Amino acid sequence: MQVHTIRLLPGQDLKRELENYVQKNQIEAGFILTCVGSLTQASLRLADQEVGKSYEGHFEIVSLVGTLSTNGSHLHASISDSFGQTTGGHLLEGCTVYTTAEIVIGALPDTVYRREPEPASGYNELNVYRKQRK
């Protein structure tokens, strides 16, 4: 496993920057090991909802999990407000870093993740492939 550590700065978009990093570093099979930080805006798609919901304020990132790939990523986040109320869902663009986001990514160099149509769910779901050795 390879390990990547990145730090996002105030004003950066959490999802967009993760996707940019994955593309720039050609990560074909990655996953979030840990993330701590804060947001001033959040955008999440909640369970069984067609569209996302936006939040404004000051939020702690209490969890970020998921798979990352140049072929498509799938991320979920939980955030808590200043009262400790927590919500979570599918991470969308529109999550603006407040002070920082410190993220550690694991990458599997001999593996490729692909999102492909799955008839049972109707969504593009994760398929895992091993890279051919040369």
BAFI-3210 file (N, C-alpha, C; in Angstrom, 3 decimals, decimal comma, padded with zeros to 6 digits):
// residues 134
n [1|2|3|4|5|6|7|8|9|10|11|12|13|14|15|16|17|18|19|20|21|22|23|24|25|26|27|28|29|30|31|32|33|34|35|36|37|38|39|40|41|42|43|44|45|46|47|48|49|50|51|52|53|54|55|56|57|58|59|60|61|62|63|64|65|66|67|68|69|70|71|72|73|74|75|76|77|78|79|80|81|82|83|84|85|86|87|88|89|90|91|92|93|94|95|96|97|98|99|100|101|102|103|104|105|106|107|108|109|110|111|112|113|114|115|116|117|118|119|120|121|122|123|124|125|126|127|128|129|130|131|132|133|134]
n.u [000,847|000,479|000,856|-000,701|-000,616|-002,478|-003,155|-005,788|-006,666|-008,199|-011,234|-011,019|-012,590|-013,701|-014,442|-013,872|-011,122|-010,096|-010,771|-009,220|-006,641|-006,524|-006,692|-004,368|-002,359|-002,783|-004,299|-005,693|-006,952|-007,956|-008,478|-010,031|-008,178|-008,118|-009,570|-009,587|-010,954|-012,533|-015,535|-017,191|-019,297|-021,432|-022,342|-024,451|-025,827|-028,559|-029,731|-031,626|-032,519|-033,041|-031,772|-029,177|-028,515|-027,860|-025,737|-024,977|-022,595|-020,554|-018,752|-017,532|-015,617|-016,418|-016,239|-015,002|-015,323|-014,673|-014,224|-011,725|-010,891|-009,427|-011,292|-013,728|-015,225|-016,490|-017,844|-018,613|-019,675|-019,665|-020,787|-020,565|-022,329|-022,052|-023,495|-023,196|-024,853|-025,215|-024,929|-025,074|-024,044|-023,919|-021,055|-020,908|-019,924|-019,250|-018,571|-016,965|-013,793|-013,061|-011,021|-009,014|-008,352|-007,245|-006,017|-005,603|-004,741|-005,012|-003,496|-003,749|-001,450|-001,516|-004,082|-007,251|-010,010|-013,251|-016,234|-019,141|-022,114|-024,728|-027,117|-028,873|-029,042|-029,312|-027,488|-024,150|-021,771|-019,121|-016,473|-013,775|-010,521|-007,528|-004,347|-002,623|000,417|003,561]
n.v [-001,186|002,207|005,392|008,512|011,858|014,749|018,250|020,432|023,820|026,842|027,690|025,936|023,338|020,393|017,839|018,318|018,907|016,483|014,796|016,030|015,547|012,744|012,309|013,692|012,217|009,750|007,690|004,650|002,867|003,712|004,775|006,399|006,865|008,459|011,547|014,832|017,990|021,106|022,772|025,466|025,486|022,909|020,170|017,598|014,493|013,060|009,929|007,944|010,064|012,166|014,566|016,812|018,355|021,532|023,098|025,762|027,337|026,605|023,730|020,646|018,131|014,996|012,506|010,935|008,794|006,239|005,163|005,845|006,722|007,094|006,318|006,891|007,843|007,239|008,673|009,255|011,480|012,702|015,389|017,759|020,259|023,370|022,703|020,088|018,513|016,086|015,170|013,217|011,942|011,293|012,608|015,675|018,091|021,394|021,564|023,531|024,229|025,303|025,911|023,934|020,804|017,757|015,014|011,555|009,193|005,910|003,831|001,268|-000,211|-002,409|-002,750|-001,985|000,122|000,274|001,910|000,536|-000,258|-001,706|-004,039|-004,931|-002,844|-000,578|001,430|002,762|000,676|-000,458|-002,296|-004,524|-004,936|-006,713|-005,494|-006,271|-007,910|-006,906]
n.w [000,000|-000,777|000,756|000,918|001,941|002,367|002,697|002,840|002,155|003,568|001,952|-000,181|-002,136|-000,823|-002,078|-004,810|-004,718|-003,749|-005,910|-007,934|-006,897|-006,973|-009,752|-010,661|-009,423|-010,420|-009,090|-008,987|-007,365|-004,501|-001,075|001,700|004,547|006,861|007,998|009,155|009,976|009,028|007,916|006,158|004,509|003,452|001,402|000,954|-000,100|001,179|002,629|000,397|-001,194|-004,015|-004,668|-003,499|-000,258|001,090|003,525|005,726|007,832|010,665|010,707|011,981|010,463|011,063|010,104|007,194|004,617|002,148|-001,313|-003,781|-007,117|-010,360|-012,101|-011,042|-007,987|-004,629|-001,945|001,501|004,065|007,435|009,371|012,054|013,904|015,840|018,045|018,337|016,890|014,449|011,037|008,060|004,833|001,288|-000,144|-001,827|-004,367|-003,185|-000,594|001,455|002,690|005,967|008,115|007,808|006,133|006,808|005,294|004,857|002,521|001,343|-001,116|-003,512|-005,386|-007,199|-008,013|-009,528|-009,374|-010,652|-011,651|-012,578|-014,497|-012,601|-012,747|-010,677|-008,773|-010,286|-010,411|-010,983|-009,778|-007,572|-008,985|-008,755|-009,936|-010,695|-011,552|-014,543|-014,464|-015,753]
ca.u [000,000|001,115|000,095|-000,628|-001,176|-002,690|-003,831|-006,521|-006,636|-009,487|-011,839|-010,974|-013,722|-013,225|-014,613|-013,160|-009,680|-009,799|-010,809|-008,041|-005,464|-006,585|-006,343|-002,973|-001,475|-003,194|-004,709|-006,759|-007,636|-007,614|-009,514|-009,757|-007,756|-008,617|-009,734|-010,095|-010,969|-013,763|-016,190|-018,146|-020,441|-021,435|-023,368|-024,566|-027,078|-028,982|-030,217|-032,853|-032,935|-032,572|-030,940|-028,404|-028,955|-026,738|-025,682|-024,022|-022,269|-019,236|-018,924|-016,386|-015,697|-016,218|-015,967|-014,978|-015,007|-015,036|-013,253|-011,255|-010,301|-009,489|-012,455|-014,930|-015,089|-017,731|-017,465|-019,633|-019,138|-020,491|-020,362|-021,310|-022,393|-021,553|-024,301|-022,908|-025,781|-024,448|-025,650|-024,141|-024,576|-023,038|-020,320|-021,072|-019,183|-019,897|-018,089|-015,875|-012,935|-013,044|-009,643|-008,126|-008,799|-006,052|-006,550|-004,651|-005,296|-004,299|-003,617|-003,336|-000,834|-001,784|-005,533|-007,998|-011,435|-014,077|-017,674|-019,803|-023,552|-025,153|-028,555|-029,650|-029,292|-029,580|-026,428|-022,785|-021,247|-017,710|-015,897|-012,366|-009,688|-006,084|-003,561|-001,795|001,853|004,319]
ca.v [000,000|003,522|006,330|009,921|012,785|016,082|019,225|021,443|025,153|027,534|028,064|024,867|022,427|019,090|016,791|018,688|018,766|015,055|014,284|016,550|014,848|011,376|012,363|014,124|011,160|008,512|006,685|003,844|002,123|004,389|004,836|007,354|006,282|009,353|012,958|015,759|019,348|021,866|023,338|026,558|025,072|021,482|019,703|016,155|013,866|012,209|008,606|007,790|011,354|012,373|015,773|017,129|019,400|022,398|023,591|026,859|027,523|026,075|022,299|019,756|016,882|013,941|011,270|010,905|007,423|005,893|004,714|006,861|006,163|007,883|005,786|007,215|007,729|007,173|009,181|009,669|012,328|013,133|016,688|018,167|021,714|023,866|022,104|018,658|017,782|015,482|014,637|012,628|011,466|011,201|013,863|016,368|019,348|022,445|021,491|024,510|024,098|026,468|026,141|022,929|019,416|016,916|013,779|010,494|008,306|004,680|003,472|-000,101|-000,081|-003,552|-002,890|-000,941|000,232|000,833|002,027|-000,029|-000,457|-002,896|-004,182|-005,135|-001,579|000,494|002,426|002,333|000,145|-000,789|-003,568|-004,523|-005,693|-006,755|-005,055|-007,293|-007,695|-006,887]
ca.w [000,000|-000,757|001,572|000,504|002,918|001,811|003,551|002,081|002,751|003,602|000,676|-001,177|-002,162|-000,375|-003,090|-006,034|-004,487|-003,694|-007,282|-008,627|-006,389|-007,498|-011,173|-010,798|-008,935|-011,091|-008,109|-009,592|-006,293|-003,265|-000,046|002,773|005,823|007,906|007,637|010,162|009,472|009,251|006,729|006,331|003,709|003,182|000,487|001,104|-000,539|002,277|002,245|-000,391|-001,748|-005,390|-004,763|-002,310|000,659|001,445|004,895|005,945|009,240|010,983|010,917|012,080|009,716|012,055|009,381|005,732|004,224|000,791|-002,303|-004,719|-008,330|-011,590|-012,811|-010,291|-006,540|-003,857|-000,633|002,453|005,127|008,562|009,885|013,249|014,085|017,127|019,109|018,331|016,041|013,372|009,890|007,113|003,567|000,130|-000,327|-003,103|-004,466|-002,423|000,789|001,495|003,871|006,854|008,577|007,223|006,006|006,797|004,722|004,555|001,501|001,019|-002,526|-003,805|-006,708|-008,078|-008,087|-010,231|-009,071|-011,726|-011,385|-013,750|-014,277|-011,846|-012,986|-009,452|-008,081|-011,247|-010,274|-011,237|-008,522|-007,552|-009,413|-008,418|-010,868|-010,442|-012,712|-015,179|-014,255|-017,007]
c.u [000,887|000,231|000,366|-001,248|-001,299|-003,372|-004,492|-006,579|-008,023|-009,951|-011,813|-012,192|-013,219|-013,302|-013,810|-011,655|-009,267|-009,777|-009,599|-006,783|-005,394|-006,187|-004,863|-002,002|-001,836|-003,484|-005,905|-007,529|-007,204|-008,781|-009,073|-009,369|-008,252|-008,744|-010,234|-010,041|-012,303|-014,244|-017,034|-019,407|-020,310|-022,568|-023,343|-025,872|-027,437|-029,590|-031,552|-033,411|-032,323|-031,596|-030,243|-029,044|-027,723|-026,888|-024,666|-023,834|-020,836|-019,419|-017,577|-016,640|-015,413|-015,991|-015,946|-014,505|-015,318|-013,874|-012,974|-010,647|-010,391|-010,711|-013,764|-014,753|-016,461|-017,377|-018,688|-018,963|-020,173|-019,906|-021,172|-021,241|-021,921|-022,371|-024,062|-023,884|-025,037|-025,374|-024,623|-024,842|-023,481|-022,383|-020,513|-020,113|-019,964|-019,571|-016,834|-015,107|-012,930|-011,611|-008,654|-008,917|-007,528|-006,509|-005,410|-005,362|-004,403|-004,526|-003,044|-002,771|-001,126|-003,271|-006,134|-009,453|-012,125|-015,528|-018,384|-021,272|-023,847|-026,664|-029,390|-029,988|-029,700|-028,541|-025,104|-022,174|-019,791|-017,443|-014,397|-011,617|-008,248|-005,387|-002,757|-000,339|002,584|005,601]
c.v [001,242|004,444|007,750|010,759|014,153|016,963|020,249|022,731|025,782|027,933|026,977|023,958|021,006|018,031|017,097|018,500|017,306|014,450|014,761|015,800|013,426|011,355|012,691|013,005|009,781|007,377|005,925|003,028|002,725|004,389|005,815|006,578|007,125|010,764|013,709|017,153|020,005|022,476|024,544|026,318|023,583|021,168|018,177|015,679|012,846|010,910|008,676|009,112|011,527|013,542|016,021|018,225|020,200|022,919|024,715|027,046|027,102|024,626|021,617|018,566|015,777|012,582|011,554|009,519|007,227|005,453|005,832|006,179|007,165|007,481|006,042|006,933|007,679|007,515|009,556|010,484|012,520|014,436|017,005|019,680|022,093|023,361|020,594|017,836|017,339|014,983|014,077|012,166|011,398|012,567|014,412|017,545|020,417|022,374|022,337|024,408|025,415|026,762|025,203|021,668|018,598|015,512|012,810|009,480|007,076|004,363|002,072|-000,143|-001,226|-003,773|-001,714|-001,019|000,846|000,865|001,613|-000,291|-001,785|-003,029|-004,289|-003,824|-000,456|001,604|001,860|001,931|-000,271|-002,197|-003,446|-005,446|-005,670|-006,316|-006,240|-006,970|-007,791|-007,651]
c.w [000,000|000,068|001,087|001,610|002,275|002,852|002,655|002,882|002,772|002,201|-000,378|-001,027|-001,886|-001,474|-004,346|-005,865|-004,364|-005,099|-008,085|-008,204|-006,948|-008,966|-011,367|-010,431|-009,483|-010,102|-008,684|-008,554|-004,965|-002,305|001,026|004,030|006,986|007,352|008,859|009,567|009,743|007,941|007,117|005,513|003,485|002,223|000,508|000,477|000,529|001,748|001,505|-000,929|-003,140|-005,503|-003,424|-001,471|001,062|002,866|004,962|007,437|009,473|011,411|011,078|011,158|010,734|011,402|007,880|005,358|002,751|-000,065|-003,291|-005,931|-009,464|-012,404|-012,074|-008,815|-005,881|-002,418|000,198|003,547|006,218|009,076|011,134|013,390|015,487|018,320|019,207|017,523|014,789|012,275|008,922|005,864|002,516|-000,115|-001,737|-003,169|-003,726|-000,944|000,885|002,806|004,643|007,315|007,914|006,950|005,824|006,426|004,456|003,658|001,368|-000,448|-002,736|-005,225|-007,677|-008,331|-008,859|-009,784|-010,286|-011,257|-012,661|-013,453|-013,578|-011,993|-011,703|-008,756|-009,026|-011,211|-010,764|-009,904|-008,689|-008,063|-009,218|-009,373|-010,409|-011,720|-013,240|-014,945|-015,582|-016,876]
res [m|q|v|h|t|i|r|l|l|p|g|q|d|l|k|r|e|l|e|n|y|v|q|k|n|q|i|e|a|g|f|i|l|t|c|v|g|s|l|t|q|a|s|l|r|l|a|d|q|e|v|g|k|s|y|e|g|h|f|e|i|v|s|l|v|g|t|l|s|t|n|g|s|h|l|h|a|s|i|s|d|s|f|g|q|t|t|g|g|h|l|l|e|g|c|t|v|y|t|t|a|e|i|v|i|g|a|l|p|d|t|v|y|r|r|e|p|e|p|a|s|g|y|n|e|l|n|v|y|r|k|q|r|k]
***
